[in-house]
Amino acid sequence: MFTSPAKGPVAQTADMRPLASYPDYASAQRTVDTLSDAGFPVETTAIVGSDLRLEETVTGRLTSGKAALRGASNGALIGLVIGLFLGLFTATTISFIGIVIWSIIWAAIVGAIFGYVAHALSRGQRDFTSRSAIVAGHYDVLVASPMVEQARSALAHAASGTAGRSAPGSPGTMHMPGGPGPDGPMHMQDRGMRAPGGQDHMGMPGRPSMERPDTHRTETRGTDPGRTDLGHGPGPDTRRDRPE
């Protein structure tokens, strides 16, 4: 007896090759999103989780009261649905509201009873609450065999574009030491000053300064203490008044 080959997801992934593997689903999803932004036909890709395992996380202790409260909340939701359905056949608004309220109350009571009884019948074998989830050890991004090279090129192009935008030496963010700035030689030249060593900011010999050198004032010894050289005027009069 011959059987027809499967036409579901298994048959689709059979003609695919792995493009990348990630330890979490978010990274695999980000890769497919990058391919989509690059214009790659993402309908030829698939995310496959391998090494599946069941993880159950304990959220707390379950008591008889919590079991009854959980049953009441579930019963109230069911009663709300039933009350809304029955209220459609009422003639007045008051009747509609009354039916809905009574349906919620009675359904909550019945649900609390069932929750309490179910917990009592378990005889303490499961006195805790938990949530379960199926997770994979790693996630593979698969691409159709004829499109693998195109997908790799698209990822490489996207990675190079991202690196070019975030590179520290990109235009507008490059800072050269000694360049124009509050402490650079160009800034000193703008203020009419020369860089140390008699060179300008391009490393060329600086132009001679047009400022006149400071004139050193010296005192003449052996002369009148009230006079100095260079005609700077009389100094302080140190002579005492003599009697005529």
Contacts in CASP RR format, 6 or more apart in sequence:
PFRMAT RR
TARGET T0000
AUTHOR 0000-0000-0000
METHOD contacts of the structure
MODEL  1
MFTSPAKGPVAQTADMRPLASYPDYASAQRTVDTLSDAGFPVETTAIVGS
DLRLEETVTGRLTSGKAALRGASNGALIGLVIGLFLGLFTATTISFIGIV
IWSIIWAAIVGAIFGYVAHALSRGQRDFTSRSAIVAGHYDVLVASPMVEQ
ARSALAHAASGTAGRSAPGSPGTMHMPGGPGPDGPMHMQDRGMRAPGGQD
HMGMPGRPSMERPDTHRTETRGTDPGRTDLGHGPGPDTRRDRPE
5 11 0 8 1.000
9 46 0 8 1.000
12 46 0 8 1.000
13 46 0 8 1.000
13 48 0 8 1.000
13 142 0 8 1.000
15 144 0 8 1.000
15 145 0 8 1.000
16 46 0 8 1.000
16 142 0 8 1.000
16 143 0 8 1.000
16 144 0 8 1.000
16 145 0 8 1.000
17 142 0 8 1.000
17 143 0 8 1.000
17 144 0 8 1.000
17 145 0 8 1.000
17 148 0 8 1.000
18 140 0 8 1.000
18 141 0 8 1.000
18 142 0 8 1.000
19 31 0 8 1.000
19 45 0 8 1.000
19 140 0 8 1.000
19 141 0 8 1.000
19 142 0 8 1.000
19 143 0 8 1.000
19 148 0 8 1.000
19 151 0 8 1.000
19 152 0 8 1.000
19 155 0 8 1.000
20 28 0 8 1.000
20 31 0 8 1.000
20 140 0 8 1.000
20 141 0 8 1.000
20 155 0 8 1.000
21 138 0 8 1.000
21 139 0 8 1.000
21 140 0 8 1.000
21 141 0 8 1.000
22 28 0 8 1.000
22 31 0 8 1.000
22 138 0 8 1.000
22 139 0 8 1.000
22 141 0 8 1.000
23 137 0 8 1.000
23 138 0 8 1.000
23 139 0 8 1.000
24 139 0 8 1.000
25 47 0 8 1.000
25 136 0 8 1.000
25 139 0 8 1.000
27 139 0 8 1.000
28 47 0 8 1.000
28 139 0 8 1.000
28 140 0 8 1.000
28 141 0 8 1.000
29 47 0 8 1.000
31 141 0 8 1.000
31 155 0 8 1.000
32 42 0 8 1.000
32 45 0 8 1.000
32 47 0 8 1.000
32 141 0 8 1.000
34 154 0 8 1.000
34 155 0 8 1.000
34 158 0 8 1.000
35 42 0 8 1.000
35 45 0 8 1.000
35 151 0 8 1.000
35 154 0 8 1.000
35 155 0 8 1.000
36 42 0 8 1.000
37 158 0 8 1.000
38 154 0 8 1.000
38 155 0 8 1.000
38 157 0 8 1.000
38 158 0 8 1.000
39 154 0 8 1.000
40 147 0 8 1.000
40 150 0 8 1.000
40 151 0 8 1.000
40 154 0 8 1.000
41 147 0 8 1.000
44 143 0 8 1.000
44 144 0 8 1.000
44 147 0 8 1.000
45 141 0 8 1.000
45 142 0 8 1.000
45 143 0 8 1.000
45 144 0 8 1.000
45 151 0 8 1.000
46 141 0 8 1.000
46 142 0 8 1.000
47 139 0 8 1.000
47 140 0 8 1.000
47 141 0 8 1.000
47 142 0 8 1.000
48 139 0 8 1.000
48 140 0 8 1.000
48 142 0 8 1.000
49 136 0 8 1.000
49 137 0 8 1.000
49 138 0 8 1.000
49 139 0 8 1.000
49 140 0 8 1.000
50 136 0 8 1.000
50 137 0 8 1.000
50 138 0 8 1.000
50 139 0 8 1.000
50 140 0 8 1.000
51 136 0 8 1.000
51 137 0 8 1.000
51 138 0 8 1.000
52 134 0 8 1.000
52 135 0 8 1.000
52 136 0 8 1.000
52 137 0 8 1.000
53 134 0 8 1.000
53 135 0 8 1.000
53 136 0 8 1.000
53 137 0 8 1.000
54 132 0 8 1.000
54 133 0 8 1.000
54 134 0 8 1.000
55 132 0 8 1.000
55 133 0 8 1.000
55 134 0 8 1.000
55 135 0 8 1.000
56 130 0 8 1.000
56 131 0 8 1.000
56 132 0 8 1.000
56 133 0 8 1.000
57 130 0 8 1.000
57 131 0 8 1.000
57 132 0 8 1.000
57 133 0 8 1.000
58 128 0 8 1.000
58 129 0 8 1.000
58 130 0 8 1.000
59 128 0 8 1.000
59 129 0 8 1.000
59 130 0 8 1.000
59 131 0 8 1.000
60 128 0 8 1.000
60 129 0 8 1.000
60 130 0 8 1.000
61 127 0 8 1.000
61 128 0 8 1.000
61 129 0 8 1.000
62 119 0 8 1.000
62 126 0 8 1.000
62 127 0 8 1.000
62 128 0 8 1.000
62 129 0 8 1.000
63 119 0 8 1.000
63 127 0 8 1.000
64 116 0 8 1.000
64 119 0 8 1.000
64 120 0 8 1.000
65 116 0 8 1.000
66 129 0 8 1.000
67 115 0 8 1.000
67 116 0 8 1.000
67 118 0 8 1.000
67 119 0 8 1.000
68 112 0 8 1.000
68 113 0 8 1.000
68 115 0 8 1.000
68 116 0 8 1.000
68 119 0 8 1.000
69 112 0 8 1.000
70 115 0 8 1.000
71 111 0 8 1.000
71 112 0 8 1.000
71 114 0 8 1.000
71 115 0 8 1.000
72 108 0 8 1.000
72 109 0 8 1.000
72 111 0 8 1.000
72 112 0 8 1.000
73 108 0 8 1.000
74 111 0 8 1.000
75 107 0 8 1.000
75 108 0 8 1.000
75 110 0 8 1.000
75 111 0 8 1.000
76 104 0 8 1.000
76 107 0 8 1.000
76 108 0 8 1.000
78 107 0 8 1.000
79 103 0 8 1.000
79 104 0 8 1.000
79 106 0 8 1.000
79 107 0 8 1.000
79 108 0 8 1.000
80 100 0 8 1.000
80 103 0 8 1.000
80 104 0 8 1.000
80 107 0 8 1.000
82 103 0 8 1.000
82 107 0 8 1.000
83 99 0 8 1.000
83 100 0 8 1.000
83 103 0 8 1.000
83 104 0 8 1.000
84 100 0 8 1.000
86 99 0 8 1.000
86 103 0 8 1.000
87 95 0 8 1.000
87 96 0 8 1.000
87 99 0 8 1.000
87 100 0 8 1.000
88 96 0 8 1.000
90 96 0 8 1.000
90 99 0 8 1.000
143 151 0 8 1.000
164 170 0 8 1.000
168 174 0 8 1.000
178 184 0 8 1.000
178 185 0 8 1.000
178 201 0 8 1.000
179 185 0 8 1.000
179 186 0 8 1.000
179 201 0 8 1.000
180 186 0 8 1.000
180 187 0 8 1.000
181 187 0 8 1.000
184 201 0 8 1.000
185 195 0 8 1.000
185 200 0 8 1.000
185 201 0 8 1.000
186 201 0 8 1.000
188 194 0 8 1.000
188 195 0 8 1.000
188 201 0 8 1.000
189 195 0 8 1.000
189 200 0 8 1.000
189 201 0 8 1.000
194 200 0 8 1.000
194 206 0 8 1.000
194 207 0 8 1.000
194 209 0 8 1.000
195 201 0 8 1.000
195 206 0 8 1.000
198 205 0 8 1.000
198 206 0 8 1.000
199 205 0 8 1.000
199 206 0 8 1.000
200 206 0 8 1.000
200 207 0 8 1.000
215 230 0 8 1.000
217 228 0 8 1.000
217 229 0 8 1.000
217 230 0 8 1.000
217 232 0 8 1.000
218 229 0 8 1.000
219 228 0 8 1.000
219 229 0 8 1.000
220 227 0 8 1.000
220 228 0 8 1.000
220 229 0 8 1.000
225 235 0 8 1.000
225 238 0 8 1.000
226 234 0 8 1.000
226 235 0 8 1.000
226 236 0 8 1.000
226 237 0 8 1.000
226 238 0 8 1.000
227 233 0 8 1.000
227 234 0 8 1.000
227 235 0 8 1.000
228 235 0 8 1.000
END
